Amino acid sequence: MKPKEVILKAFARAKKERGLRIVAPSSYLCSSHMHKADHNLVVMTDLRAA
């Protein structure tokens, strides 16, 4: 299945149940997700070295 088909199927399923939603862009949410991803990368790097 192509990635576009997977995404369209997920959006169709989201109408029936909780799932993906389309939301307006938010710089606050973007920076929060980037901060969390950076934190996870640091943790995984530290755990790998241990």
C-alpha positions as CSV (number, residue, x, y, z in Angstrom):
1,M,0.0,0.0,0.0
2,K,1.3,3.4,-0.9
3,P,1.9,6.0,1.9
4,K,-0.8,8.3,0.5
5,E,-3.3,5.5,0.6
6,V,-2.4,4.7,4.2
7,I,-2.9,8.3,5.2
8,L,-6.3,8.6,3.4
9,K,-7.4,5.3,5.0
10,A,-6.4,6.6,8.5
11,F,-8.3,9.9,8.0
12,A,-11.4,7.9,6.9
13,R,-11.1,5.7,9.9
14,A,-10.7,8.7,12.2
15,K,-14.2,9.8,11.4
16,K,-15.6,6.7,13.0
17,E,-13.2,6.5,16.0
18,R,-10.5,8.5,17.7
19,G,-7.5,8.9,15.5
20,L,-5.8,11.4,13.3
21,R,-7.2,14.9,13.0
22,I,-6.4,17.8,10.9
23,V,-5.7,20.9,13.0
24,A,-4.4,24.4,12.4
25,P,-0.7,24.8,12.5
26,S,0.6,25.8,15.9
27,S,4.2,27.1,16.6
28,Y,3.7,26.2,20.3
29,L,2.8,22.6,19.5
30,C,5.6,22.4,17.0
31,S,8.2,23.6,19.4
32,S,6.9,21.3,22.1
33,H,7.1,18.2,19.9
34,M,10.7,19.2,18.8
35,H,11.7,19.7,22.4
36,K,10.3,16.2,23.3
37,A,12.0,14.6,20.3
38,D,15.4,16.3,21.3
39,H,15.0,15.0,24.8
40,N,14.2,11.5,23.6
41,L,17.3,11.5,21.4
42,V,19.5,12.6,24.3
43,V,18.0,9.8,26.5
44,M,18.5,7.2,23.9
45,T,22.1,8.3,23.3
46,D,22.8,8.1,27.0
47,L,21.2,4.7,27.3
48,R,23.1,3.3,24.3
49,A,26.4,4.4,25.9
50,A,25.6,2.7,29.2
